[in-house]
Amino acid sequence: MKIISTLIFGMGLLFVINSSYGSNIEVEANNRDFIAAEIIEESTKWGVSYPGKAINTNRSGAVELIYIVNTSGKPTEIVIGAYTNKMFIKPAIKAIKKYRYTPALLNGEPVQSVESKVLNFSGRYLNSKVVDKFDENYELFKQEFSKPEPDLTLLQKHLKRMAGMRQANPTAQAILNHAEMAYAEKYLPLEKKIEATKVVDIFGLGRLGATRKRLVKQRLVSLYFEAGRYGDAVKVINSLQLYKLRSSRESKKSIFVETLDQIDEIKNSEKSFYNAIEINDRGYVLRNLLKNRFTVDQVVGQIDELVFRCETKFYRMRFDLNKDYQVPASWGSCNLQILGEGGTKGLLLEG
């Protein structure tokens, strides 16, 4: 079975959030003494438990969890960043609750911090008959996809059939993810492209070589940039730690360095920018903030609450429409969670 090779992958009043750490100037000095939380490996030894249905069908998948590590080192306030199959969400959350960390420190004192982790579930046996059927549908998908004017209904049919047979083995799941990514890339709106690429990022990468991993990362960064989700783009780049190589010859050849320079220019400018948001069926949407000041405008639906998942702070507050919010610099980089009614749409304006 081969991995896909031919498929492309109105401003209102200013609301300043109160910080318990004092003035921004004081805390920025303290923030240089920030030490990130570290996982205690012994706490992960039991791994994840497969749900019964997944065992019976030999399903494979992955779930990305974003959570707060409190001052006792326990994961709390857990949310889902992305997933390949809903059946793995509960066991993933159950597993992460068993993890323990040495808490983050700010100026020598324990503080809450935001962490994220991808938990993988791999099938344990091969079903040759299912593998053959999966391969057959994959080949039919590729043939149809390569046509100048493919039948979209037929492509969707092949994807659905492949999804029903993805239990063949983990490689089948990775191939399915790439096929869905290729389909989204060509025929679906921007946010769906991001969603499909994100799934490949959290699961398919485990079955890919270094070159393909970088290509997927590059595409995800490019999509985030196109959507105006600059904070999310920076998070992906920083996860590769390429920002530490910006002065080297190798890094200057990378597309990421040019992107970082563009984002730095946007961050340091006085201009505002926006990106679209839509609350999912779980009741929230997540965005990494690039700037400390933002507002949410043109809301269609209902937003109830804002949750700040920041480097050194976790904070909840009721949402107030048409107000500016300013996050204290002391909180470090922030992941904003917007809670409300599923399907609610709006614009997140930063700056």
C-alpha positions as CSV (number, residue, x, y, z in Angstrom):
1,M,0.0,0.0,0.0
2,K,1.5,3.3,-1.1
3,I,1.1,6.7,0.5
4,I,-0.3,9.3,-1.9
5,S,2.4,10.8,-4.0
6,T,0.6,12.4,-6.9
7,L,-2.1,14.4,-4.9
8,I,-1.4,18.0,-3.8
9,F,-1.8,18.3,-0.7
10,G,-16.6,48.3,14.5
11,M,-14.3,48.9,17.4
12,G,-15.9,49.7,20.8
13,L,-14.6,50.4,24.3
14,L,-11.2,49.1,25.5
15,F,-11.5,46.3,28.0
16,V,-8.2,45.5,29.8
17,I,-8.1,42.1,31.4
18,N,-6.9,42.4,35.0
19,S,-3.7,40.6,35.7
20,S,-2.7,39.3,39.2
21,Y,0.9,39.7,38.3
22,G,1.1,43.5,38.4
23,S,2.1,45.9,35.7
24,N,3.3,44.8,32.2
25,I,6.7,46.2,32.7
26,E,7.2,44.4,36.0
27,V,6.0,41.1,34.6
28,E,7.9,41.2,31.4
29,A,11.0,41.3,33.5
30,N,9.7,38.3,35.5
31,N,8.6,36.5,32.4
32,R,12.3,36.0,31.4
33,D,12.4,33.6,34.4
34,F,9.6,31.5,33.1
35,I,10.3,27.7,33.1
36,A,7.9,25.5,31.1
37,A,6.1,22.5,32.6
38,E,7.7,19.2,32.1
39,I,6.0,15.8,31.8
40,I,6.8,13.1,34.3
41,E,7.4,10.2,32.0
42,E,6.4,7.6,34.7
43,S,2.8,8.9,34.6
44,T,2.4,8.0,30.9
45,K,3.5,4.3,31.2
46,W,-0.1,2.9,30.9
47,G,-0.7,4.7,27.7
48,V,-4.2,4.9,26.2
49,S,-7.0,2.4,26.4
50,Y,-8.8,1.4,23.2
51,P,-12.6,1.7,23.2
52,G,-14.3,-1.7,22.7
53,K,-15.6,-0.7,19.3
54,A,-12.2,0.3,18.1
55,I,-10.7,-3.0,19.2
56,N,-13.4,-5.0,17.4
57,T,-12.8,-3.1,14.1
58,N,-9.0,-2.5,14.6
59,R,-9.4,1.2,14.1
60,S,-6.5,3.6,14.0
61,G,-6.5,7.3,14.7
62,A,-5.2,10.3,16.7
63,V,-6.6,13.0,18.9
64,E,-4.9,16.4,19.7
65,L,-5.7,17.6,23.2
66,I,-5.0,21.1,24.5
67,Y,-5.1,21.6,28.3
68,I,-4.0,23.5,31.3
69,V,-1.4,22.1,33.6
70,N,-2.3,23.5,37.1
71,T,0.1,24.4,39.9
72,S,-0.2,20.8,41.2
73,G,1.0,19.4,37.8
74,K,-2.4,18.0,36.8
75,P,-4.0,18.4,33.3
76,T,-7.3,20.4,33.6
77,E,-9.6,22.3,31.3
78,I,-9.1,19.8,28.4
79,V,-10.3,20.6,24.9
80,I,-9.9,18.9,21.5
81,G,-7.8,20.6,18.9
82,A,-8.3,18.0,16.2
83,Y,-9.1,14.3,15.8
84,T,-9.4,11.6,13.1
85,N,-12.3,9.7,14.7
86,K,-14.7,10.6,17.4
87,M,-14.5,7.2,19.1
88,F,-11.0,8.0,20.4
89,I,-11.9,11.3,22.1
90,K,-13.1,9.9,25.4
91,P,-10.2,7.4,25.9
92,A,-7.7,10.2,24.9
93,I,-9.1,12.5,27.6
94,K,-9.2,9.7,30.1
95,A,-5.5,8.9,29.4
96,I,-4.3,12.6,29.6
97,K,-6.0,13.0,33.0
98,K,-3.5,10.4,34.3
99,Y,-0.5,12.4,33.2
100,R,1.5,14.4,35.7
101,Y,3.9,17.3,35.2
102,T,6.3,19.4,37.2
103,P,4.4,22.7,37.0
104,A,5.6,25.7,35.1
105,L,7.5,28.3,37.2
106,L,7.4,32.1,36.9
107,N,10.0,33.9,38.9
108,G,10.4,30.7,41.0
109,E,6.6,30.3,41.8
110,P,4.3,27.6,40.3
111,V,1.9,28.9,37.7
112,Q,-0.8,27.4,35.4
113,S,0.4,26.9,31.8
114,V,-1.0,25.7,28.5
115,E,0.1,22.4,27.0
116,S,-0.9,20.2,24.0
117,K,-0.3,16.6,23.1
118,V,-1.3,14.2,20.3
119,L,-2.3,10.7,21.4
120,N,-2.1,8.0,18.7
121,F,-4.2,4.8,18.5
122,S,-2.7,2.1,16.2
123,G,-4.5,-0.9,14.8
124,R,-3.1,-4.3,16.0
125,Y,-3.6,-6.7,13.1
126,L,-4.0,-6.8,9.3
127,N,-7.2,-7.9,7.6
128,S,-6.0,-8.8,4.1
129,K,-9.5,-8.8,2.6
130,V,-10.2,-5.4,3.9
131,V,-6.8,-4.1,2.8
132,D,-7.5,-5.3,-0.8
133,K,-10.9,-3.6,-0.8
134,F,-9.4,-0.4,0.6
135,D,-6.6,-0.5,-2.1
136,E,-9.2,-1.0,-4.8
137,N,-11.2,2.1,-3.7
138,Y,-8.0,4.1,-3.3
139,E,-7.0,3.3,-6.9
140,L,-10.5,4.3,-8.1
141,F,-10.3,7.5,-6.2
142,K,-6.9,8.4,-7.7
143,Q,-8.1,7.6,-11.2
144,E,-11.2,9.8,-10.9
145,F,-9.3,12.6,-9.0
146,S,-6.7,12.8,-11.8
147,K,-9.3,13.5,-14.5
148,P,-9.7,17.1,-15.8
149,E,-13.3,17.2,-14.7
150,P,-13.8,14.4,-12.1
151,D,-17.2,13.4,-10.8
152,L,-17.4,14.9,-7.3
153,T,-20.2,12.5,-6.3
154,L,-18.1,9.6,-7.2
155,L,-15.0,10.9,-5.4
156,Q,-17.1,11.4,-2.2
157,K,-18.4,7.8,-2.6
158,H,-14.9,6.4,-2.8
159,L,-13.8,8.5,0.3
160,K,-16.8,7.2,2.2
161,R,-16.0,3.6,1.3
162,M,-12.4,4.1,2.3
163,A,-13.5,5.6,5.6
164,G,-15.6,2.5,6.3
165,M,-12.5,0.3,5.7
166,R,-9.8,2.4,7.4
167,Q,-9.5,-0.3,10.1
168,A,-7.4,-2.2,7.6
169,N,-4.3,-0.8,9.3
170,P,-2.7,2.5,10.4
171,T,-1.3,3.1,7.0
172,A,-4.8,2.9,5.5
173,Q,-5.9,5.6,7.9
174,A,-2.9,7.8,6.8
175,I,-3.7,7.3,3.2
176,L,-7.4,8.1,3.8
177,N,-6.3,11.3,5.6
178,H,-4.2,12.3,2.6
179,A,-7.0,11.6,0.1
180,E,-9.4,13.7,2.2
181,M,-6.7,16.5,2.3
182,A,-6.3,16.4,-1.4
183,Y,-10.0,16.5,-2.0
184,A,-10.5,19.4,0.4
185,E,-7.5,21.2,-1.2
186,K,-9.2,21.2,-4.6
187,Y,-12.9,21.4,-3.9
188,L,-13.6,22.7,-0.3
189,P,-13.5,26.1,1.4
190,L,-10.4,27.4,3.1
191,E,-11.4,26.4,6.7
192,K,-12.2,22.8,5.5
193,K,-8.8,22.7,3.8
194,I,-7.2,23.7,7.1
195,E,-9.2,21.1,9.0
196,A,-8.2,18.3,6.6
197,T,-4.5,19.3,6.6
198,K,-4.5,19.5,10.4
199,V,-5.7,15.9,10.6
200,V,-2.8,14.8,8.4
201,D,-0.5,16.8,10.6
202,I,-1.6,15.1,13.8
203,F,-1.8,11.5,12.4
204,G,-0.4,11.0,8.9
205,L,3.0,12.4,9.8
206,G,3.7,9.3,11.9
207,R,3.8,7.3,8.7
208,L,5.7,9.8,6.5
209,G,9.3,10.6,5.9
210,A,10.9,13.9,6.9
211,T,10.4,15.5,3.4
212,R,6.7,14.8,3.4
213,K,6.4,16.0,7.0
214,R,7.8,19.3,6.1
215,L,5.6,19.6,3.0
216,V,2.5,19.1,5.1
217,K,3.7,21.6,7.7
218,Q,4.4,24.1,5.0
219,R,0.9,23.7,3.5
220,L,-0.7,24.1,6.9
221,V,1.3,27.2,7.6
222,S,0.4,28.6,4.1
223,L,-3.3,27.9,4.7
224,Y,-3.2,29.6,8.2
225,F,-1.4,32.6,6.6
226,E,-4.0,32.8,3.8
227,A,-6.8,32.7,6.5
228,G,-5.2,35.5,8.5
229,R,-4.6,33.1,11.4
230,Y,-1.0,34.3,11.9
231,G,-0.8,33.1,15.5
232,D,-1.7,29.6,14.5
233,A,0.9,29.7,11.7
234,V,3.6,30.8,14.2
235,K,2.6,27.9,16.6
236,V,3.1,25.4,13.8
237,I,6.5,26.9,12.9
238,N,7.7,27.1,16.5
239,S,6.7,23.4,17.0
240,L,9.5,22.6,14.6
241,Q,11.9,24.9,16.5
242,L,13.0,26.4,13.2
243,Y,12.9,29.9,14.7
244,K,16.0,29.0,16.6
245,L,17.9,28.6,13.2
246,R,16.9,31.9,11.6
247,S,20.5,33.1,11.5
248,S,21.9,30.0,9.9
249,R,22.4,29.4,6.1
250,E,20.1,26.4,6.1
251,S,17.2,28.3,7.7
252,K,17.4,31.1,5.2
253,K,16.6,28.6,2.4
254,S,13.4,27.7,4.3
255,I,10.0,29.1,3.4
256,F,9.3,29.3,7.1
257,V,11.9,32.1,7.7
258,E,10.3,34.3,5.1
259,T,6.9,33.6,6.6
260,L,8.1,34.5,10.1
261,D,9.6,37.7,8.8
262,Q,6.2,38.6,7.2
263,I,4.3,37.7,10.4
264,D,6.8,39.8,12.5
265,E,6.1,42.7,10.3
266,I,2.3,42.3,10.7
267,K,2.7,41.9,14.5
268,N,4.8,45.0,14.9
269,S,2.6,47.2,12.6
270,E,-0.3,49.2,13.9
271,K,-2.6,47.8,11.3
272,S,-5.5,45.5,12.4
273,F,-6.3,42.2,10.6
274,Y,-9.2,39.7,10.9
275,N,-10.0,36.1,10.4
276,A,-13.3,34.3,10.3
277,I,-14.5,32.2,13.2
278,E,-17.2,29.6,13.5
279,I,-18.1,27.8,16.7
280,N,-18.1,24.0,16.2
281,D,-20.6,21.4,17.4
282,R,-18.6,21.0,20.6
283,G,-19.4,24.6,21.5
284,Y,-16.2,26.4,21.0
285,V,-13.5,27.6,18.5
286,L,-9.8,28.0,19.2
287,R,-7.4,30.6,17.9
288,N,-3.8,31.4,18.8
289,L,-3.5,35.2,19.2
290,L,-0.7,37.1,17.4
291,K,-1.4,40.5,19.0
292,N,-2.4,41.3,22.6
293,R,-5.4,43.4,21.6
294,F,-8.5,42.1,19.8
295,T,-12.3,42.2,19.4
296,V,-14.9,40.0,18.0
297,D,-17.3,41.6,15.5
298,Q,-20.1,40.8,13.1
299,V,-21.4,38.0,15.3
300,V,-24.2,35.9,13.9
301,G,-25.5,33.7,16.6
302,Q,-24.5,33.6,20.3
303,I,-21.1,33.9,22.0
304,D,-21.1,33.4,25.8
305,E,-17.6,33.3,27.1
306,L,-13.9,33.8,26.4
307,V,-11.3,31.6,27.8
308,F,-7.6,32.6,27.7
309,R,-5.2,29.6,27.6
310,C,-1.9,31.4,27.9
311,E,1.7,30.6,28.6
312,T,1.5,31.7,32.2
313,K,-2.2,32.2,32.9
314,F,-5.6,30.6,32.5
315,Y,-8.6,33.1,32.7
316,R,-12.3,33.0,32.0
317,M,-14.6,35.9,31.3
318,R,-18.1,36.7,30.0
319,F,-18.1,37.9,26.4
320,D,-19.2,41.5,25.7
321,L,-20.0,42.3,22.1
322,N,-18.3,45.3,20.4
323,K,-15.6,45.7,23.0
324,D,-11.9,45.7,22.7
325,Y,-9.9,43.3,24.8
326,Q,-6.3,43.7,25.8
327,V,-4.3,40.8,27.2
328,P,-1.5,41.6,29.6
329,A,1.9,41.0,28.1
330,S,2.7,39.0,31.3
331,W,0.5,36.1,30.2
332,G,2.8,35.3,27.3
333,S,1.6,33.7,24.0
334,C,-2.2,33.0,24.2
335,N,-4.6,30.5,22.8
336,L,-8.1,32.1,22.8
337,Q,-11.1,29.8,23.2
338,I,-14.5,31.3,22.2
339,L,-17.5,29.5,23.6
340,G,-21.1,29.7,22.5
341,E,-23.8,28.2,20.4
342,G,-22.7,25.8,17.7
343,G,-22.7,27.4,14.2
344,T,-22.2,30.9,15.5
345,K,-20.0,32.9,13.1
346,G,-18.1,36.1,13.4
347,L,-14.8,37.9,12.8
348,L,-11.9,38.0,15.1
349,L,-10.1,41.3,14.7
350,E,-6.6,41.6,16.1
351,G,-4.7,44.9,16.6
